[in-house]
Amino acid sequence: MARRGTKIVRLTAAGVAAGVLVAGLAAPTVGGAGLGFMSAAAVADLRPVELAEPPLPEVSVVLDVRGKEIARFYEEYREVVGLDRVAEVMRTAIVAIEDYRFYEHGAIDLEGTIRALAKNLQAGRVSQGGSSITQQYVKQVLLNAAGTEEERNAALESSYARKLRELRYAMGVEEKYTKDQILEKYLNIAYFGAGAYGVEAAAKRFFGVRASRLTLPQAATLAGAVQDPNATDPNLGEKHRARLLKRRDVVLNRMAELGAITPAEAAKAKATKLGYKGKKLPGGCEASKYPYFCIYVRQEIANNPAFGKTARARLRMLNGGGLTIRTTLDPAMQAAADRAVKRYVHASDHPVAAEALVEPGTGAIRAMAASRPYGRSKARNEISYNVVADAGHGGGAGFQAGSTFKTFTLITALKQGMKTGDGLSAGAGYRAPGPAAFRNCAGENVGDPGHTVTNDEGSPGWKTLRTGTWSSVNTFFMELERRVGLCETVTTAEELGIRRADGRPLSEYETFTLGIDEMDPVTVAGAYAGIAARGRYCAPMAITRITGRDGEATAYRPKCRQALEPAVADATADVLSGVFTDGTMRGVGGIGRDAAGKTGTTDGYATAWFAGFTPDLAAAVSIGDPRGSQAHKLAGVTIGGRYYGAVDGAALPGPIWKETMIGALAGSPPQRFTPIDSARFGGCFQDCRPEPEPTDEPRDAE
């Protein structure tokens, strides 16, 4: 009888509350500004309104070529889970403290609302919410959907107009979903503090467990956190943790008061420590094992209009779209590159070694490695940009590519019909015979007769395309470039994807063949991969498939073009193969299978490179000092614990390349280059007898 009387009292209270609510909403301002005036017509317009519910921001996951996670992107770290994957005690705790009559009332809890209304009227402002879980869910949806500061302020304003608007939406939500569905949505949208959105992320962040494994004290802690997650954020220090512990005990007391747990269970739970673990949130490129590749992927999406009309929209899609991004990174090849780079160059060294591996025929980037860690800590000698890639992919200005560019002059000569035995006399120094000796692609004269080029490697004398390349003779390539054409050489490079790392136009000057342009390893490796693929250039790519949260997948295919005639590429590979046996890399040696490549050393040992390839893999290695390669040259330096009088392409980049390729191709059957067309490229056009030997004095070219 007593229980029945209690129910009657509650029903009576509800009826009175309804009248007070209408009167309160219709009443003029009481006790000062802030309440506003709600007309009877507005109150009468309490019709359900459908709430637009944009998808919750969800973590985007990046996978390697084998499907293993390598990075995560997010603005709000959230993992959406079904209610069946949330511990029963967590559901009980959140309902007990936030809306204990949730399963009994509709869109609004009249008792709670009237209680809050009385306090608001007394205070002269909206000081207490009295919101149901449904209303709280509505408020969070409106906040998430706010695209402007004005919309956000409207979702947070302290006014009865906002409360009435939320109530209409809440009525619509109650009509559309079951109570369990609403609770599930609320638990996934709520912010718990410490950067964790949704109960699954909070359980992992706070306690290192899934939401399904939460214990009573853990569930009470999370339930207590949602009221004011910033004030109780355990990641912000002891005072915040003390407040969170106090809130946890409030929840436990409330659960005991409602009979959800026994007083003994509450006492036992309150006797436990807070137990906050502060598990590191996964995600972001700094947290990735492969930070440079991660940055490349991030920028690929940020720069691609297919993912949104604006850069902001694309970033929002990446950080909140719940994407699954399948990439080209091969963990075994990446490990090989990491080992080689770190063996020869220490993370504490000022110079940084960077390497990229690109697959011929697809452009797939298989690895991106650097000797220094990515980040912003000067104490750990971290580097804050993508040293392996160009500026468009988070990189910097790059390093001058040096003699790796001589390959493009060689290719141009072969394209124009020269044979590998054709040659010319190379002097000890080279001066342009006149301003018109070199013309850029705009037809402008760029020759500088006052500038003398000397040889860093190789001796003067008669050189063929083979011997001049093997010995990397500067004066030979200056004259060869004059004969085949500067613009033609630049065009060859561009057809193989060569672009400056900083995005500016290539430097079309006579010393172009000596590699005066600043480059990045991904771009250079991509160009050499084009030669390996018999002239088929494929733009470097990092993403192969993106799957949306709806399960719809988009595949991304290589973007390729035939940049060189296959026979020309074959002849180039044949000449570059001799670099290992008869040229600048003979002291380092080959890799036990067909391989070709070119060392690169810039003037005064400012930077050093090696770029090379097999039929199935290409790689480029650079080394330079990010503090400024011209001011901090690679001469008289200690790198990797070893002193170097001077670092050229064969001293460090070459050995790194060799060790990487051996490791990356381990277990892969050797592939052979297509043999050179000897009838077309063998021998020489004319009498192959050398021209008269040059003197040691610089001379003008003929």
Sequence and secondary structure as in RCSB ss.txt:
>XXXX:A:sequence
MARRGTKIVRLTAAGVAAGVLVAGLAAPTVGGAGLGFMSAAAVADLRPVELAEPPLPEVSVVLDVRGKEIARFYE
EYREVVGLDRVAEVMRTAIVAIEDYRFYEHGAIDLEGTIRALAKNLQAGRVSQGGSSITQQYVKQVLLNAAGTEE
ERNAALESSYARKLRELRYAMGVEEKYTKDQILEKYLNIAYFGAGAYGVEAAAKRFFGVRASRLTLPQAATLAGA
VQDPNATDPNLGEKHRARLLKRRDVVLNRMAELGAITPAEAAKAKATKLGYKGKKLPGGCEASKYPYFCIYVRQE
IANNPAFGKTARARLRMLNGGGLTIRTTLDPAMQAAADRAVKRYVHASDHPVAAEALVEPGTGAIRAMAASRPYG
RSKARNEISYNVVADAGHGGGAGFQAGSTFKTFTLITALKQGMKTGDGLSAGAGYRAPGPAAFRNCAGENVGDPG
HTVTNDEGSPGWKTLRTGTWSSVNTFFMELERRVGLCETVTTAEELGIRRADGRPLSEYETFTLGIDEMDPVTVA
GAYAGIAARGRYCAPMAITRITGRDGEATAYRPKCRQALEPAVADATADVLSGVFTDGTMRGVGGIGRDAAGKTG
TTDGYATAWFAGFTPDLAAAVSIGDPRGSQAHKLAGVTIGGRYYGAVDGAALPGPIWKETMIGALAGSPPQRFTP
IDSARFGGCFQDCRPEPEPTDEPRDAE
>XXXX:A:secstr
 HHHHHHHHHHHHHHHHHHHHHHHHHS   SSTTS    HHHHH             B EEEE TTS EEEEE S
SEE    GGGS HHHHHHHHHHH TTTTTS SS HHHHHHHHHHHHHHTS       HHHHHHHHHHHHH  SHH
HHHHHH  SHHHHHHHHHHHHHHHHHS HHHHHHHHHHH EEETTEESHHHHHHHHHSS GGG  HHHHHHHHHH
TSSTTTT GGG HHHHHHHHHHHHHHHHHHHHTTSS HHHHHHHHTS           SGGGSSSHHHHHHHHHH
HHT GGG SSHHHHHHHHHHB  EEEE   HHHHHHHHHHHHHHS TTSSSEEEEEEE TTT BEEEEEESS BS
S TTTT BSS TTS GGGT  S EE GGGGHHHHHHHHHHTT  TT EEEE SEEE SSGGG B TTS B   TT
 EEE SSS SEEEEHHHHHHHT HHHHHHHHHHH HHHHHHHHHHTT   TTS     SGGGGGT SEE HHHHH
HHHHHHHTTTEEE  B EEEEE TTS EEE    EEE S HHHHHHHHHHHHHHHHTSTTTTT   SS  EEEEE
E GGGS EEEEEEETTEEEEEEEE TT TTTS SEEEEETTEEEEE  TTTTHHHHHHHHHHHHTTTS       
  HHHHSS SS         SS EE  
